[in-house]
């Protein structure tokens, strides 16, 4: 301590807690001796507690011992000269004309602050004390009250309190008169932009700073909290700016307002699109045909594509009709079945923004059936289809002997015509590119091969169980996917020799039908698919006569050349099923005749097994 004798007050403070001592012992040594003061540090924490008034001179001291019933906190000591004048902060507003004002004060809060800090507002009516707790509500403007201030008015704050007193700032706000301090940015741009703002954050900033963006559509107010998110770009929104647009920030807020910076970023606006054709509620007659047309544009990027969609209103199934990547955006929709449909167009721009047009409803009604004519080649393979007016609506040229070339489904530009039959017995599956060939699938792209092995193995007659018609698609066919049939040496491949009765031996149509000993009704078309159908029908009803005729005709299908075996005269053996094929082997028979007999035998045995399983055997 300094020299001389001073009479002063001694204060102490601590942080309170249940584990603190309730009998902490302070010893104050002054000019009159030692004085012990016991305090309870479990209570009254964070504020100055008076130990007493003492006369200090050289050698004076204050001692705190830990000899107590809990933790002892030696935080701070404050010495206040007794009867000394208090410290006071004074704010004087520059007011020439008496007016009504709201008076605000602010401070930084802390547990060591005074809970009874004393402000005194002196206005034209007198002095008005206001007590505040500076341990709370720090960093904001706290209203002290409304006053009529004049040139002699002032606000004072004294340190006569139970803790530290913070004289930070006082604000005078005219009552009923808005503040007019405003920052204004003028972008001088046109278009759609994202507007960002940036500020430095602080507890004394306004939590309700008001930005006003004026664009081509009007004024838009955005409130932000500048106590947070400082130092980063904060999005205020997307606006359509023009030459007259402004961005303003006012200081009418509950704290300091920072007008730091504004940033503009070009915003992507989704494209616009309109489905212009067909008209809403348009109708067509089956097979329906529509031309879809749309207009699409983008103000901020470019349209990359327009997709056209149809929804079947009966099933709610959606399908893509087509895609256009350049204007004019169009798509053709042909062969539409009877029904009601909802059409739409979807535009996509370079930034992947998507817009869907308003829907359009169309209806396809039933009408007069249209006749189409299928023109085949010598193997009954469809090559051309014409309508009733003779117009070619579908064409499949034989430029590739194995059928790898695609059919032209719109040869005259009138619309797409779907027809999926290919080589005899084959159905084209557009999704896989394969030809479904009854027992297995045929792939023309592999140079004319099946993708599965022959189910009857080598009984199919080929050394390779994957080959198609032994590599000769111009002369042979394979309707079942089991074995090839028909050939260049079959003189009249269109008919079977079966005349009815028991006339079998050599009674085949190996000569011109005009000279055949059989009448026209006795000749039967040599057609394996038809025979298959007749066999199945006969088995279903167990009709033996029908089964005999169908089997005979089917066996003749494989007999493309007569030399090499003869038919056994006599009645049909329904249990063996091979009475028609008992060969008298000719040593000069061609290999192809032997192969044909094997194929006929295998086919007959399979059909016979089906008959016996359903109908039994009656010899």
Secondary structure, 3 states (H helix, E strand, C coil): CCCCCEEEEEEEECCCCCCECCCEEEEEEECCEEEEEEECCCCCCCCCEEEEEEEECCCCEEEEECCCCCECCCCEEEEEECCCCCCEEEECCCCCCCEEEEEEEECCCCCCECCCEEEEEEECCEEEEEEECCCCCCCCCEEEEEEEECCCCEEEEECCCCCECCCCEEEEEECCCCCCCEEEECCCCCEEEEEEEECCCCCCECCCEEEEEEECCEEEEEEECCCCCCCCCEEEEEEEECCCCEEEEECCCCCECCCCEEEEEECCCCCEEEEEECCCCEEEECCEEEEEEEEEECCCCCEEEEEEEEEECCCCCEEEEEEECCCCEEEEEEEECCEEEEEEEEEEECCCCEEECCCEEEEEECCCCCCEEEEECCCCCEEEEEECCCCEEEECCCCCCCCCCCCECCCCCCCCCCCCECCCCCEEECCCCEEEECCEEEEHHHCCEECCCCCCHHHHCCCCCCECHHHCCCCCECCCCCCCECCCCCCCCCEECCCCCCCCCCCCCCCCHHHCCCCHHHCEECCHHHHHHHHHHHHHHCCHHHHHHHHHHHHHHHCCCCCCCCCCCCCCCCCCCCHHHCCCCCCCCCHHHHHHHHHHHHHHHHHHHHHHHHHCCCC
